[in-house]
Amino acid sequence: MKTDRIQRRLLAKENTKQPQSLRLVPAQQWQEIRALNLVEVWRSRGFLVQVYAEGSDFQRMSVCRTFHDGETWADQISWEELMQLKRECGRGDKDALEVFPADADVVNVANMRHLFFPPEPVAFKWKSKQ
């Protein structure tokens, strides 16, 4: 998606109106343009987060920055930022997985990160000593 300078200025202006932390966007503001399995949309000054219902009771959290350089959405979303966004979306108590697919399955249309939330805790994770 290419944007012109006017669109980028409007986006930057809209970003300044958003809170620093994610806020839940009311469904009536996004229902008409949503995918059937989209269940939540969250927005902050720097991020857009969309939560989808996936098969087998999984959920998928798609994350992108809200800054566009004219060619693509800004990238470089850190692990710390993903953890904070996960918490701000009310999923801090859940395990999440990031999948790096086989070459034949790669879909790379935007600088987005996807976290998958399984219905049960992950057995093979590292745990802090408690």
MARZA-396960 format. One record per residue: residue in one letter; chain; x, y, z negated of N, C-alpha, C, O in turn. Coordinates in Angstrom, 1 decimal. Layout:
REM residues N
{'A' 'A' {X Y Z} {X Y Z} {X Y Z} {X Y Z}}
...
REM end
This chain:
REM residues 130
{'M' 'A' {0.8 -1.2 0.0} {0.0 0.0 0.0} {0.9 1.2 0.0} {1.7 1.4 -0.9}}
{'K' 'A' {0.7 2.1 1.0} {1.5 3.3 1.0} {0.6 4.4 0.5} {-0.6 4.4 0.8}}
{'T' 'A' {1.2 5.4 -0.1} {0.4 6.5 -0.6} {1.1 7.8 -0.1} {2.3 7.8 0.1}}
{'D' 'A' {0.3 8.8 0.0} {0.9 10.1 0.4} {1.1 10.9 -0.9} {0.8 10.5 -2.0}}
{'R' 'A' {1.8 12.1 -0.7} {2.2 12.9 -1.8} {1.0 13.4 -2.6} {1.0 13.5 -3.8}}
{'I' 'A' {-0.1 13.7 -2.0} {-1.3 14.2 -2.7} {-1.9 13.1 -3.6} {-2.3 13.3 -4.7}}
{'Q' 'A' {-2.0 11.8 -3.0} {-2.4 10.7 -3.8} {-1.5 10.5 -5.0} {-2.0 10.2 -6.1}}
{'R' 'A' {-0.2 10.6 -4.8} {0.7 10.3 -6.0} {0.5 11.4 -7.0} {0.6 11.2 -8.2}}
{'R' 'A' {0.3 12.7 -6.6} {0.1 13.8 -7.5} {-1.2 13.6 -8.3} {-1.2 13.8 -9.5}}
{'L' 'A' {-2.2 13.1 -7.6} {-3.5 12.9 -8.3} {-3.3 11.7 -9.3} {-3.9 11.8 -10.4}}
{'L' 'A' {-2.6 10.7 -9.0} {-2.4 9.6 -9.9} {-1.6 10.0 -11.1} {-1.9 9.7 -12.2}}
{'A' 'A' {-0.5 10.8 -10.9} {0.3 11.4 -12.0} {-0.6 12.2 -12.9} {-0.4 12.2 -14.1}}
{'K' 'A' {-1.5 13.0 -12.3} {-2.3 13.8 -13.2} {-3.3 13.0 -14.0} {-3.5 13.2 -15.1}}
{'E' 'A' {-3.8 11.9 -13.3} {-4.7 11.0 -14.1} {-4.0 10.3 -15.2} {-4.5 10.1 -16.3}}
{'N' 'A' {-2.7 9.9 -14.9} {-1.9 9.2 -15.9} {-1.8 10.1 -17.2} {-1.8 9.6 -18.3}}
{'T' 'A' {-1.6 11.4 -17.0} {-1.4 12.3 -18.2} {-2.7 12.3 -19.1} {-2.6 12.7 -20.3}}
{'K' 'A' {-3.9 12.0 -18.5} {-5.1 12.0 -19.3} {-5.3 10.7 -20.1} {-6.2 10.7 -20.9}}
{'Q' 'A' {-4.5 9.7 -19.8} {-4.7 8.4 -20.5} {-3.9 8.4 -21.8} {-2.9 9.1 -21.9}}
{'P' 'A' {-4.3 7.5 -22.7} {-3.6 7.4 -24.0} {-2.3 6.7 -23.8} {-2.0 6.0 -22.8}}
{'Q' 'A' {-1.4 6.8 -24.8} {-0.1 6.1 -24.8} {-0.3 4.6 -24.8} {0.4 3.8 -24.2}}
{'S' 'A' {-1.2 4.1 -25.7} {-1.6 2.7 -25.9} {-2.7 2.3 -25.0} {-3.5 3.2 -24.6}}
{'L' 'A' {-2.8 1.1 -24.7} {-3.9 0.6 -23.8} {-5.3 0.9 -24.5} {-5.4 0.8 -25.7}}
{'R' 'A' {-6.3 1.2 -23.7} {-7.6 1.3 -24.1} {-8.5 0.5 -23.1} {-8.2 0.4 -22.0}}
{'L' 'A' {-9.5 -0.2 -23.7} {-10.4 -1.0 -22.9} {-11.3 -0.1 -22.0} {-11.9 0.9 -22.5}}
{'V' 'A' {-11.3 -0.3 -20.7} {-12.1 0.5 -19.8} {-13.5 -0.1 -19.7} {-13.6 -1.3 -19.5}}
{'P' 'A' {-14.5 0.7 -19.9} {-15.9 0.1 -19.9} {-16.2 -0.6 -18.6} {-15.8 -0.1 -17.5}}
{'A' 'A' {-16.9 -1.7 -18.6} {-17.2 -2.5 -17.4} {-17.9 -1.7 -16.3} {-17.6 -1.9 -15.2}}
{'Q' 'A' {-18.7 -0.8 -16.7} {-19.5 0.0 -15.7} {-18.6 0.8 -14.8} {-19.0 1.3 -13.8}}
{'Q' 'A' {-17.3 1.1 -15.3} {-16.4 1.9 -14.5} {-15.6 1.0 -13.5} {-15.0 1.6 -12.6}}
{'W' 'A' {-15.7 -0.3 -13.6} {-15.0 -1.1 -12.6} {-15.8 -2.3 -12.1} {-15.2 -3.1 -11.2}}
{'Q' 'A' {-17.0 -2.5 -12.5} {-17.7 -3.7 -12.1} {-18.0 -3.8 -10.6} {-17.9 -4.9 -10.1}}
{'E' 'A' {-18.2 -2.8 -9.9} {-18.5 -2.8 -8.5} {-17.3 -3.3 -7.6} {-17.5 -3.8 -6.5}}
{'I' 'A' {-16.1 -3.1 -8.1} {-15.0 -3.4 -7.2} {-14.2 -4.6 -7.8} {-13.1 -4.9 -7.3}}
{'R' 'A' {-14.8 -5.3 -8.7} {-14.0 -6.4 -9.4} {-14.1 -7.7 -8.7} {-15.0 -8.0 -7.9}}
{'A' 'A' {-13.1 -8.5 -8.9} {-13.2 -9.9 -8.5} {-14.1 -10.6 -9.5} {-14.3 -10.2 -10.6}}
{'L' 'A' {-14.7 -11.7 -9.0} {-15.7 -12.4 -9.8} {-15.2 -12.8 -11.2} {-16.0 -12.9 -12.2}}
{'N' 'A' {-13.9 -13.2 -11.3} {-13.4 -13.7 -12.5} {-12.7 -12.7 -13.4} {-12.1 -13.0 -14.4}}
{'L' 'A' {-12.8 -11.4 -13.0} {-12.2 -10.3 -13.8} {-13.1 -10.1 -15.0} {-14.3 -9.8 -14.9}}
{'V' 'A' {-12.5 -10.2 -16.2} {-13.3 -10.0 -17.4} {-13.0 -8.8 -18.2} {-13.9 -8.4 -19.0}}
{'E' 'A' {-11.8 -8.2 -18.1} {-11.4 -7.0 -18.8} {-10.5 -6.2 -18.0} {-9.7 -6.7 -17.2}}
{'V' 'A' {-10.6 -4.9 -18.2} {-9.6 -3.9 -17.6} {-9.1 -3.0 -18.7} {-10.0 -2.5 -19.5}}
{'W' 'A' {-7.8 -2.9 -18.9} {-7.2 -2.0 -19.9} {-6.3 -1.0 -19.2} {-5.8 -1.3 -18.1}}
{'R' 'A' {-6.2 0.2 -19.7} {-5.5 1.3 -19.1} {-4.8 2.1 -20.1} {-5.3 2.4 -21.2}}
{'S' 'A' {-3.6 2.5 -19.8} {-2.8 3.5 -20.6} {-2.1 4.4 -19.7} {-2.3 4.3 -18.4}}
{'R' 'A' {-1.4 5.3 -20.2} {-0.6 6.3 -19.4} {0.3 5.6 -18.4} {0.5 6.0 -17.3}}
{'G' 'A' {0.9 4.5 -18.9} {1.9 3.8 -18.1} {1.6 2.5 -17.4} {2.3 2.0 -16.6}}
{'F' 'A' {0.4 1.9 -17.9} {0.1 0.5 -17.4} {-1.4 0.3 -17.1} {-2.2 1.0 -17.7}}
{'L' 'A' {-1.6 -0.6 -16.1} {-2.9 -1.1 -15.9} {-2.9 -2.6 -16.1} {-2.0 -3.3 -15.6}}
{'V' 'A' {-3.8 -3.1 -17.0} {-3.8 -4.5 -17.3} {-5.2 -5.0 -16.9} {-6.2 -4.5 -17.3}}
{'Q' 'A' {-5.2 -6.1 -16.2} {-6.5 -6.8 -15.8} {-6.4 -8.2 -16.3} {-5.4 -8.9 -16.2}}
{'V' 'A' {-7.5 -8.6 -17.0} {-7.6 -10.0 -17.5} {-8.6 -10.8 -16.7} {-9.8 -10.3 -16.5}}
{'Y' 'A' {-8.2 -12.0 -16.3} {-9.1 -12.8 -15.5} {-9.3 -14.1 -16.2} {-8.5 -14.6 -16.9}}
{'A' 'A' {-10.5 -14.7 -16.0} {-10.8 -16.0 -16.4} {-10.4 -17.0 -15.4} {-10.8 -16.9 -14.2}}
{'E' 'A' {-9.5 -17.9 -15.7} {-9.0 -18.9 -14.8} {-9.5 -20.3 -15.1} {-10.2 -20.4 -16.2}}
{'G' 'A' {-9.3 -21.3 -14.3} {-9.8 -22.6 -14.6} {-9.2 -23.2 -15.8} {-8.2 -22.8 -16.3}}
{'S' 'A' {-9.9 -24.2 -16.4} {-9.4 -25.0 -17.5} {-9.3 -24.1 -18.8} {-8.4 -24.3 -19.6}}
{'D' 'A' {-10.1 -23.1 -18.9} {-10.2 -22.2 -20.0} {-8.9 -21.4 -20.2} {-8.6 -20.8 -21.3}}
{'F' 'A' {-8.1 -21.2 -19.2} {-7.0 -20.3 -19.2} {-7.4 -18.9 -18.9} {-8.5 -18.7 -18.3}}
{'Q' 'A' {-6.7 -17.9 -19.4} {-6.9 -16.5 -19.0} {-5.6 -16.1 -18.4} {-4.5 -16.6 -18.7}}
{'R' 'A' {-5.7 -15.1 -17.4} {-4.5 -14.5 -16.8} {-4.5 -13.0 -17.0} {-5.5 -12.4 -16.7}}
{'M' 'A' {-3.4 -12.5 -17.5} {-3.3 -11.1 -17.7} {-2.3 -10.5 -16.6} {-1.1 -10.9 -16.6}}
{'S' 'A' {-2.8 -9.7 -15.7} {-2.0 -9.1 -14.7} {-1.6 -7.7 -15.1} {-2.5 -6.9 -15.5}}
{'V' 'A' {-0.3 -7.4 -15.0} {0.2 -6.1 -15.5} {0.9 -5.4 -14.4} {1.8 -6.0 -13.7}}
{'C' 'A' {0.6 -4.1 -14.2} {1.4 -3.3 -13.3} {1.6 -1.9 -13.9} {0.8 -1.5 -14.7}}
{'R' 'A' {2.6 -1.2 -13.5} {2.8 0.2 -13.9} {1.8 1.1 -13.2} {1.3 0.7 -12.1}}
{'T' 'A' {1.6 2.3 -13.7} {0.7 3.2 -13.0} {1.4 4.3 -12.2} {0.8 5.3 -11.9}}
{'F' 'A' {2.6 4.0 -11.9} {3.4 5.0 -11.1} {3.7 4.4 -9.7} {4.1 3.2 -9.6}}
{'H' 'A' {3.5 5.1 -8.7} {3.7 4.7 -7.3} {4.8 5.6 -6.6} {4.7 6.8 -6.8}}
{'D' 'A' {5.7 5.0 -5.9} {6.8 5.9 -5.3} {6.5 6.2 -3.8} {7.4 6.7 -3.2}}
{'G' 'A' {5.3 5.8 -3.4} {5.0 6.0 -1.9} {5.0 4.8 -1.2} {4.3 4.6 -0.1}}
{'E' 'A' {5.8 3.8 -1.6} {6.0 2.5 -0.9} {5.3 1.4 -1.7} {4.6 0.5 -1.2}}
{'T' 'A' {5.5 1.5 -3.1} {5.1 0.4 -3.9} {4.9 0.9 -5.4} {5.4 2.0 -5.7}}
{'W' 'A' {4.3 0.1 -6.2} {4.2 0.4 -7.6} {5.5 0.2 -8.3} {6.3 -0.7 -7.9}}
{'A' 'A' {5.8 1.0 -9.3} {7.1 0.9 -10.0} {7.2 -0.5 -10.6} {6.2 -1.1 -11.0}}
{'D' 'A' {8.4 -1.0 -10.8} {8.6 -2.3 -11.4} {9.4 -2.2 -12.6} {9.4 -1.2 -13.3}}
{'Q' 'A' {10.1 -3.3 -13.0} {10.9 -3.4 -14.2} {10.1 -3.3 -15.5} {10.4 -2.4 -16.3}}
{'I' 'A' {9.2 -4.2 -15.6} {8.4 -4.3 -16.8} {9.2 -5.3 -17.8} {9.4 -6.4 -17.4}}
{'S' 'A' {9.6 -4.8 -18.9} {10.5 -5.6 -19.8} {9.7 -6.6 -20.6} {8.4 -6.5 -20.7}}
{'W' 'A' {10.4 -7.5 -21.2} {9.8 -8.5 -22.1} {9.1 -7.8 -23.3} {8.0 -8.1 -23.7}}
{'E' 'A' {9.8 -6.8 -23.8} {9.2 -6.1 -25.0} {7.9 -5.4 -24.6} {7.0 -5.3 -25.4}}
{'E' 'A' {7.9 -4.8 -23.4} {6.7 -4.1 -23.0} {5.5 -5.1 -22.8} {4.4 -4.9 -23.1}}
{'L' 'A' {5.8 -6.3 -22.2} {4.8 -7.3 -22.0} {4.3 -7.8 -23.4} {3.1 -8.0 -23.5}}
{'M' 'A' {5.2 -8.0 -24.4} {4.7 -8.4 -25.7} {3.8 -7.3 -26.3} {2.8 -7.6 -26.9}}
{'Q' 'A' {4.2 -6.0 -26.2} {3.4 -4.9 -26.7} {2.0 -4.9 -26.0} {1.0 -4.7 -26.7}}
{'L' 'A' {2.0 -5.0 -24.7} {0.7 -5.0 -23.9} {-0.2 -6.2 -24.3} {-1.4 -6.0 -24.5}}
{'K' 'A' {0.4 -7.3 -24.5} {-0.3 -8.5 -25.0} {-1.0 -8.2 -26.3} {-2.1 -8.6 -26.5}}
{'R' 'A' {-0.2 -7.6 -27.2} {-0.8 -7.2 -28.6} {-1.9 -6.2 -28.4} {-3.0 -6.4 -29.0}}
{'E' 'A' {-1.7 -5.2 -27.6} {-2.7 -4.1 -27.4} {-4.0 -4.6 -26.8} {-5.0 -4.0 -26.9}}
{'C' 'A' {-3.9 -5.8 -26.0} {-5.1 -6.4 -25.4} {-5.7 -7.4 -26.4} {-6.6 -8.1 -26.0}}
{'G' 'A' {-5.3 -7.4 -27.6} {-5.9 -8.3 -28.6} {-5.5 -9.8 -28.5} {-6.2 -10.7 -28.9}}
{'R' 'A' {-4.3 -10.0 -27.9} {-3.9 -11.4 -27.7} {-2.5 -11.7 -28.3} {-1.8 -12.5 -27.9}}
{'G' 'A' {-2.2 -10.9 -29.3} {-0.9 -11.0 -30.0} {-0.8 -12.3 -30.7} {0.4 -12.8 -31.0}}
{'D' 'A' {-1.9 -13.0 -31.1} {-1.8 -14.3 -31.8} {-1.8 -15.5 -30.8} {-1.9 -16.6 -31.3}}
{'K' 'A' {-1.8 -15.2 -29.5} {-1.8 -16.3 -28.6} {-0.5 -16.5 -27.8} {0.2 -15.5 -27.6}}
{'D' 'A' {-0.2 -17.7 -27.5} {0.9 -18.0 -26.6} {0.6 -17.6 -25.2} {-0.6 -17.7 -24.8}}
{'A' 'A' {1.6 -17.1 -24.5} {1.4 -16.8 -23.1} {2.6 -17.4 -22.3} {3.7 -17.5 -22.8}}
{'L' 'A' {2.3 -17.7 -21.0} {3.3 -18.3 -20.2} {3.5 -17.4 -18.9} {2.5 -16.9 -18.4}}
{'E' 'A' {4.7 -17.3 -18.4} {4.9 -16.6 -17.1} {5.4 -17.7 -16.2} {6.4 -18.4 -16.5}}
{'V' 'A' {4.8 -17.8 -15.0} {5.2 -18.8 -14.1} {5.9 -18.3 -12.9} {5.6 -17.3 -12.4}}
{'F' 'A' {7.0 -19.0 -12.6} {7.8 -18.7 -11.4} {7.5 -19.8 -10.4} {8.0 -20.9 -10.5}}
{'P' 'A' {6.6 -19.5 -9.4} {6.1 -20.6 -8.5} {7.2 -21.1 -7.5} {8.2 -20.5 -7.3}}
{'A' 'A' {6.8 -22.3 -7.0} {7.7 -22.8 -5.9} {7.6 -21.9 -4.7} {6.7 -21.1 -4.6}}
{'D' 'A' {8.7 -21.9 -3.9} {8.8 -21.0 -2.8} {7.6 -21.0 -1.9} {7.1 -19.9 -1.5}}
{'A' 'A' {7.0 -22.1 -1.7} {5.8 -22.2 -0.8} {4.6 -21.6 -1.4} {3.6 -21.3 -0.6}}
{'D' 'A' {4.6 -21.3 -2.7} {3.4 -20.7 -3.3} {3.5 -19.2 -3.7} {2.6 -18.7 -4.3}}
{'V' 'A' {4.6 -18.6 -3.3} {4.9 -17.2 -3.7} {3.9 -16.3 -3.0} {3.7 -16.4 -1.8}}
{'V' 'A' {3.3 -15.4 -3.8} {2.4 -14.3 -3.3} {3.0 -13.1 -3.9} {2.9 -12.9 -5.1}}
{'N' 'A' {3.6 -12.2 -3.1} {4.3 -11.0 -3.6} {3.8 -9.8 -2.9} {4.4 -9.3 -1.9}}
{'V' 'A' {2.6 -9.3 -3.4} {2.0 -8.2 -2.7} {2.2 -6.9 -3.5} {1.9 -5.8 -3.0}}
{'A' 'A' {2.6 -7.0 -4.7} {2.8 -5.8 -5.6} {3.7 -6.1 -6.7} {3.9 -7.3 -7.0}}
{'N' 'A' {4.3 -5.1 -7.3} {5.2 -5.3 -8.5} {4.3 -5.5 -9.7} {4.0 -4.6 -10.4}}
{'M' 'A' {3.9 -6.7 -9.8} {3.0 -7.1 -11.0} {3.6 -8.3 -11.7} {4.4 -9.1 -11.1}}
{'R' 'A' {3.3 -8.4 -13.0} {3.7 -9.5 -13.8} {2.4 -10.2 -14.2} {1.4 -9.5 -14.5}}
{'H' 'A' {2.4 -11.5 -14.4} {1.2 -12.3 -14.7} {1.6 -13.2 -15.9} {2.5 -13.9 -15.9}}
{'L' 'A' {0.8 -13.0 -17.0} {0.9 -13.9 -18.2} {-0.3 -14.8 -18.2} {-1.4 -14.3 -18.0}}
{'F' 'A' {-0.1 -16.1 -18.4} {-1.2 -17.0 -18.5} {-1.4 -17.5 -19.9} {-0.4 -17.9 -20.6}}
{'F' 'A' {-2.6 -17.4 -20.4} {-2.9 -17.8 -21.8} {-3.6 -19.2 -21.8} {-4.8 -19.3 -21.3}}
{'P' 'A' {-2.9 -20.2 -22.2} {-3.6 -21.5 -22.3} {-4.6 -21.6 -23.4} {-4.5 -20.8 -24.4}}
{'P' 'A' {-5.6 -22.5 -23.4} {-6.6 -22.5 -24.4} {-6.1 -23.0 -25.8} {-6.7 -22.7 -26.8}}
{'E' 'A' {-4.9 -23.7 -25.8} {-4.3 -24.2 -27.0} {-2.9 -23.7 -27.1} {-2.3 -23.4 -26.1}}
{'P' 'A' {-2.4 -23.6 -28.4} {-1.0 -23.2 -28.5} {0.0 -24.1 -27.7} {-0.3 -25.3 -27.5}}
{'V' 'A' {1.1 -23.6 -27.3} {2.1 -24.4 -26.5} {2.9 -25.1 -27.4} {3.5 -24.6 -28.4}}
{'A' 'A' {3.0 -26.4 -27.2} {3.8 -27.3 -28.1} {5.3 -27.2 -27.9} {6.1 -27.4 -28.9}}
{'F' 'A' {5.8 -26.8 -26.8} {7.2 -26.8 -26.5} {7.9 -25.5 -26.7} {9.1 -25.4 -26.4}}
{'K' 'A' {7.2 -24.5 -27.3} {7.8 -23.2 -27.5} {8.9 -23.2 -28.7} {8.8 -24.1 -29.5}}
{'W' 'A' {9.7 -22.3 -28.6} {10.6 -22.0 -29.8} {9.8 -21.3 -30.8} {8.9 -20.5 -30.5}}
{'K' 'A' {10.1 -21.6 -32.1} {9.4 -21.0 -33.2} {10.4 -20.3 -34.1} {11.5 -20.8 -34.3}}
{'S' 'A' {9.9 -19.2 -34.7} {10.8 -18.6 -35.7} {10.7 -19.5 -37.0} {9.7 -20.1 -37.2}}
{'K' 'A' {11.8 -19.5 -37.8} {11.8 -20.3 -39.0} {11.0 -19.6 -40.0} {11.2 -18.4 -40.3}}
{'Q' 'A' {10.1 -20.3 -40.6} {9.2 -19.7 -41.7} {9.1 -20.7 -42.9} {8.5 -20.3 -43.9}}
REM end
